[in-house]
Amino acid sequence: MMENYLEFAKKLARDAGEIMQKYFNQAVATHYKGDKTIVTAADEEINQMVIDRVQEKYPEHGVFGEEQSFGQDKITLWVCDPVDGTAMFARGIPTAVFSIALVEDGVPKIGVVYDPFMDKMWYASVGGGAFCDDKPVYVNETLLADNSATVNFDTSARYMPKGDASHVAQKIVQYADERVYLVSIGSIIHAGCLVAEGKFVAEITGVTKGKNMDVAALKVIVEEAGGRVTDIFGNEQRYDRDINGAIISNAVVFDELMRVGKGEK
């Protein structure tokens, strides 16, 4: 059954990519939500497509989408970010991706991410390994002290109050900034896939509200690639609700990042 779910998710991803391409670099309608994040017509059309397809194929499941949801109280959810990196997408910068995860009782079982601009698809199922365009991918074994180490961070974490997940993320980012090449490509999900591919050593975010859809697919993809995905404090978390930030990393730097977050280094 998981193979059927995976093929369903991959087809959704391809179709979502076509919608993204249709709207990219066009004068499309945009508006801002209460948290000042931008929404485009592509976000809304893709989110509705996911709902329609799930209702048709798996009516017993729910959808937890960034723009619209249904049946969020169901045990089995399709957690979807229709366009992760919308701010860049709306400005004609091609770093956005589509992401979907099958989540059962809070635990991601399948993850699929699609970059329509490079025509790259990352996907994984629990116990089945991680792949990019049907080729196995693995995290690297690069240490933070290595000159080639690259870490992505979510810039919005810098603007949240101290004392929460964001504060811990800032400590880790400050520590990493002294040792690695620090970047922010505008998409948590895209950066996480680059961790799975071995191009980045870590992705760090302290954002919490509404960000379960940013990490759900990565939980499967990165861990199947040999990495670690936890909340910013190193704990497991559910992906059918708000999260406590995230550390998405290769296995060799995870403990070091955790010690920094706890003020031990």
C-alpha positions in Angstrom: 0.0 0.0 0.0 2.9 2.4 0.8 4.1 2.0 -2.8 0.7 3.1 -4.0 0.7 6.1 -1.7 4.2 7.0 -2.9 3.2 6.9 -6.6 0.1 9.0 -5.8 2.3 11.6 -4.1 4.8 11.7 -7.0 2.0 12.2 -9.5 0.7 15.1 -7.4 4.1 16.6 -7.3 4.6 16.5 -11.0 1.2 18.1 -11.6 1.9 20.8 -8.9 5.1 21.5 -10.7 3.2 22.2 -13.9 1.1 24.7 -12.1 4.1 26.4 -10.6 5.7 26.7 -14.0 2.4 28.2 -15.4 2.5 31.0 -12.9 6.2 31.6 -12.6 7.5 35.0 -13.8 3.9 36.0 -14.6 2.0 38.9 -13.1 0.0 36.7 -10.8 -2.3 37.8 -8.0 -0.7 37.8 -4.6 -1.9 38.7 -1.1 -0.5 38.6 2.5 -1.7 36.5 5.4 -1.9 37.7 9.0 1.6 36.6 9.7 2.8 38.7 6.7 3.7 35.7 4.6 2.9 36.0 0.9 0.4 33.8 -0.9 0.1 33.5 -4.7 -2.5 32.1 -7.1 -0.1 29.1 -7.5 -0.2 28.3 -3.8 -4.0 28.3 -3.7 -4.5 26.3 -7.0 -2.1 23.6 -5.9 -3.5 23.3 -2.4 -7.0 22.9 -3.8 -5.8 20.3 -6.3 -4.3 18.3 -3.5 -7.5 18.4 -1.6 -9.6 17.4 -4.6 -7.3 14.5 -5.5 -7.1 13.1 -1.9 -10.9 13.4 -1.5 -11.3 11.5 -4.8 -8.7 8.8 -4.2 -8.5 8.5 -0.4 -11.7 10.0 1.1 -10.9 8.4 4.5 -7.8 10.6 4.7 -7.5 14.3 5.5 -5.3 17.1 4.1 -3.3 19.6 6.2 -2.3 22.3 3.7 -0.6 25.6 4.2 -3.5 27.5 2.5 -6.4 25.2 3.1 -7.2 21.9 4.9 -9.9 19.4 5.5 -10.3 16.6 8.0 -7.4 17.7 10.1 -8.7 15.5 13.0 -8.2 12.3 11.0 -5.4 9.9 11.9 -4.0 9.8 8.3 -3.1 13.2 6.8 -1.5 14.4 3.6 0.6 17.3 4.9 1.3 19.7 2.0 3.2 22.9 1.3 2.1 23.8 -2.2 4.9 26.3 -2.8 7.7 26.4 -0.2 9.7 29.6 -0.9 6.8 31.7 -2.1 8.6 34.9 -1.4 11.3 34.0 -3.9 8.7 32.4 -6.3 6.7 35.7 -6.4 9.9 37.6 -7.3 10.9 35.3 -10.1 13.7 33.5 -8.2 13.5 29.8 -9.0 14.3 28.2 -5.6 10.7 27.2 -4.6 9.5 23.6 -4.3 6.4 21.5 -3.8 6.2 19.2 -0.8 3.9 16.5 0.4 4.1 13.9 3.2 1.8 11.1 4.3 1.5 11.4 8.1 0.0 8.7 10.2 -0.8 9.6 13.8 1.7 12.4 13.7 4.5 10.4 12.2 5.6 10.9 8.5 5.7 7.7 6.5 6.3 9.1 2.9 7.9 12.3 1.7 8.0 13.8 -1.8 9.6 17.1 -2.8 9.6 18.4 -6.4 11.7 21.2 -7.9 10.0 22.0 -11.2 12.7 24.4 -12.3 15.5 21.8 -12.2 13.1 19.0 -12.8 14.4 17.2 -9.6 12.3 15.0 -7.4 13.4 13.8 -3.9 11.3 11.1 -2.3 11.4 8.4 0.4 9.3 6.0 2.4 10.1 4.7 5.8 12.5 1.8 5.4 12.8 2.2 1.7 15.7 4.6 1.3 15.9 8.1 -0.1 16.2 9.0 -3.7 16.6 11.9 -6.1 15.4 11.2 -9.6 15.4 7.4 -8.9 19.1 7.4 -7.7 19.8 6.8 -4.0 21.0 9.8 -2.0 22.9 10.0 1.2 23.9 12.7 3.6 27.6 13.7 3.7 30.0 13.1 6.6 31.3 16.6 6.6 32.2 18.2 10.0 31.4 21.8 10.8 35.1 22.5 11.0 35.5 21.4 7.4 36.0 24.2 4.9 33.4 22.7 2.6 30.7 22.7 5.2 27.5 24.6 4.2 24.6 25.3 6.5 21.3 26.8 5.5 19.2 28.8 8.0 15.7 30.3 8.0 16.1 34.0 8.3 12.7 34.6 9.9 14.0 32.9 13.0 16.1 36.0 13.8 13.0 38.1 14.3 11.2 36.0 17.0 11.4 36.7 20.7 14.2 35.2 22.9 13.4 32.3 25.2 11.7 30.1 22.6 12.8 27.8 19.8 14.0 30.8 17.8 16.4 31.8 20.5 18.0 28.4 20.5 18.2 28.4 16.7 19.9 31.8 16.8 22.6 30.4 19.1 23.3 27.5 16.8 23.4 29.8 13.7 25.8 32.2 15.4 28.1 29.2 16.3 27.8 27.8 12.8 28.5 31.2 11.2 32.0 31.2 12.7 32.8 27.8 11.2 30.9 27.2 8.0 29.6 28.8 4.8 26.2 30.1 5.9 23.4 30.6 3.4 19.7 31.1 3.2 18.2 30.0 -0.1 14.6 31.0 0.8 13.1 27.5 1.1 13.5 25.3 4.2 12.3 22.2 2.2 14.7 22.7 -0.7 17.6 23.2 1.7 16.6 20.1 3.6 16.7 18.1 0.4 20.2 19.4 -0.2 21.1 18.0 3.2 19.8 14.6 2.1 21.8 14.9 -1.1 25.0 15.6 0.8 25.4 19.2 -0.5 24.6 20.9 2.8 25.5 19.7 6.3 22.5 21.2 8.0 19.3 23.3 7.8 18.3 25.2 11.0 15.0 26.9 11.7 13.5 28.2 14.9 10.1 28.9 13.4 7.2 27.0 15.0 3.7 28.1 13.9 2.4 26.4 10.8 5.8 24.9 9.9 4.9 21.2 10.3 4.4 21.1 6.5 7.9 22.5 6.0 9.5 19.6 7.8 7.2 16.6 7.5 8.5 15.3 4.1 12.1 16.0 5.2 11.7 13.9 8.3 11.4 10.8 6.0 13.8 11.9 3.1 16.7 13.1 5.3 16.5 10.3 7.8 16.3 7.6 5.0 19.4 9.3 3.6 21.2 8.7 6.9 20.6 12.1 8.6 18.8 13.4 11.6 15.6 15.4 11.9 14.3 16.6 15.3 12.9 19.7 16.9 15.4 22.5 17.7 16.0 20.9 21.1 16.8 17.4 19.7 13.4 15.8 20.5 11.1 13.9 18.3 7.9 15.8 17.4 4.6 15.3 15.7 3.9 16.7 12.2 0.2 17.1 12.4 0.5 20.3 14.5 2.8 23.2 15.1 6.4 22.2 15.7 9.3 23.5 17.9 11.6 24.5 15.1 13.9 21.9 13.5 17.5 20.7 13.1 17.9 18.9 9.8 21.4 17.6 9.5 23.9 14.9 8.7 24.6 12.5 11.5 28.1 13.6 12.4 27.3 17.3 13.2 24.0 16.6 15.0 25.4 16.1 18.5 27.6 19.2 18.2 24.7 21.3 17.2 22.6 20.0 20.1 25.4 20.8 22.6 25.5 24.4 21.2 21.8 24.8 21.6 22.0 23.7 25.2 24.8 26.1 25.9 27.3 23.3 26.5 29.8 24.5 23.8 
